[in-house]
Amino acid sequence: MAKISGAVDIDNERCKGCDLCVVACPVDVLKLQPKEVNNKGYHFAYAADIDRCIGCAACATVCPDGCITVYRVVEK
């Protein structure tokens, strides 16, 4: 059976650090940047453990600013 993995692309400058994507991720891939901030002064989301991403796109679905894109890769 094919394995599906994912890749998350986050526009850090548009992210306002609302934490909704972090909570929505079922495999704890995303976290908020603890020390760095973007140009607007927000702690932005980032993929802390991208190898665990399953490509479900729950993070992109709940993002109110639409700054997350999820790519799915099928490995045979």
C-alpha positions, 0 to 999 in steps of 0.5 A: 500500500502507498504511503502518503507523506506531506510537506507544509509551507507557511508564509511566516510574514502573514502568520499572526501566531494564533496557534490554531494550526498547532492545535489542529495538527493530529501528529504535532508537526507544527509549533510556534516560534518561541524566540523569533518574530516576523515583521509584524511582531508575531511569533509565527508557526513553523514545521518543527518535525516535518518528517511526521507530516501526514498531509491531512491539511487540517492546519491549512483548513483552520488557518484564518489568514490562509497562509499555510499550504500543504503538499501531499506526496505519495510514496509507492 
